[in-house]
């Protein structure tokens, strides 16, 4: 399953909840404001070892660079959804 997180971990508990409820085989996708987690050292430590994808367009829009995970574009996200099924969305 894909856990899709949209909100900043500094403004909501969505990422925390996604991490709590995910199975070890779940993929985690950060998009919109959630991408700040991939640039924040405190969150990079917590996300290490998790299959993580970060929307590159959202990083670019915020002037950030991902320190962890694989950058993904919209076509890549659609491909993941086609392969793994509808995501569980966490959006405050």
N, C-alpha and C positions, 0 to 999 in steps of 0.2 A: 504494500500500500504506500501511497505518497501522502506525507504530511506536509501540507502547504500553509506556510505562515506568512501573514501579510503585515502585521503590526510590529513596531519597534519593541524590542524586549525592555527598553528603558521607559516605555509608556504603557505597556500592558503585560499580562501574564500569559499571553498566547503561546509564545515559544516555550516557556516553562511547562505549560500544560501539554503541549505537543511532545516534549521530551519525556514527560511522565507517562503518557499513554501509548507511546509508540512501541511497536515490536522491534526486536533487534534487526529484522530484515526490512523494515520500512525505510523508505527514502525520505529525506527532509529537503524541502525546497523553500528557500527564502526569497520573497519578492516584495515589491513596494517598500515600505519603511522597515521591514524585517531585515533587509540586507545590511543594515548597520551592524548587526551581530557578527557578520563575517569580516568586519573591519575592526571590531573592538576586541582587544587582547583578552579581557575577562571572559567573553563569550567564545572566543576561539579555543580557549582551553577546555571549555565545557563541551564544545562541539567536535573536538578531536576524536577520530575513530568512528564517526557516524557518516553514513553515505549522504553527503551534502551537496546540494546544487544551489547556486546563487544566480539570480537573474542579472545578467550583465548590463542590460539597459537601465535597470533601476540603480545599480552601482554608479554607472556613468552619470545619470541624472542627478545624483547626490554628490558627485565629485569624490567618490570613494573607490578604493581598491580592495578586493577581497584578499584576505590573508589565509583563507582556508576554503576548502570545497572546490567544486568545478563550476566555472561560469557557464551559464545557459542562456540561450536566446528563446524567443517565443516558439520557434519551430521545434527546438529541442524539448521544450516543455510539453508541447503537443505530442511529440514522439514518446515521451515518458508516460503520459496519460494513456496513449494508445496501447502501450506495452503493459502498464501496471493497473489500469482502470482508474475510475474516478477518484480524485483525491479527497482526503479529509481536510477541509479548509478551516483554519484558525484565523478569524478576522474580528477580534474584539467585539 
